[in-house]
Amino acid sequence: MSLISAVAGSIARLGGEVAITAGDSCQNARAIVEPLRYRNRIYIGGEMHPLGHASREKYLFIGTPDISLQQNRSVIESVGGKYIVKRCETYFVRDRAVYVWAILTPFGDSREDEYEPDF
């Protein structure tokens, strides 16, 4: 079994149904969406606010490479909720796409920690 088919099989077996919309396009797929517990400052913009920690609710998305995602534009709906893509990349091995991953935040109005500081 190749790496690509093993990853696709794992996503099909362990993932759930998701609906991905970006503008007028809509795509249904299977993907893994789970809370992101490791706070890597490179990907999720971790920073301290003067009065303490801001809300850091982030999620990890892993899907097959045929899924098309756009940062700050793609919206993902799953059983767990509705999310917007904040960062996404496709993982390659020897010039072949293996999977796509993304960092998601809950979809909705701007959250307090997304505003620019006044100072």
C-alpha positions, -999 to +999 in steps of 0.1 A: +000+000+000+014+034-009+017+063+015-009+083-004-035+056-004-028+048+033-034+085+042-065+087+020-078+054+036-072+068+071-090+100+064-119+081+049-121+057+079-115+083+107-129+115+092-164+129+091-185+145+065-177+182+059-191+209+036-166+234+023-178+267+008-157+295-007-178+322-025-202+304-048-185+270-048-194+242-025-176+209-020-186+179+001-158+157+015-145+135+043-120+151+066-107+151+102-115+182+123-102+182+159-093+208+185-057+221+182-040+216+215-004+224+206-001+262+204+026+267+177+031+304+175+042+303+139+008+290+126-018+304+149-003+338+159+000+332+196+006+364+215+000+378+250-025+407+255-017+433+282-045+420+304-038+383+299-046+356+274-071+360+246-094+333+233-073+308+214-100+284+201-083+268+171-089+235+152-068+213+129-083+201+096-068+172+077-083+162+043-074+146+010-054+166-015-083+171-039-099+195-014-094+232-024-091+256+005-085+294+006-072+313+036-098+336+052-123+326+026-131+289+029-158+280+054-160+244+067-191+230+082-190+197+102-210+181+129-188+200+155-196+234+141-188+260+114-152+272+109-132+296+087-098+286+073-070+308+088-040+290+073-038+261+049-011+241+031-008+209+010+018+183+022+039+168-006+061+138-008+083+136-040+062+161-058+029+142-051+002+158-029-005+135+001-030+156+022-041+192+028-041+206+064-055+238+078-058+258+110-095+268+116-112+292+139-149+293+147-169+311+120-188+343+130-184+379+138-149+392+146-137+380+179-121+403+205-086+390+199-088+397+161-091+435+165-060+456+160-047+471+193-051+509+198-016+515+210 
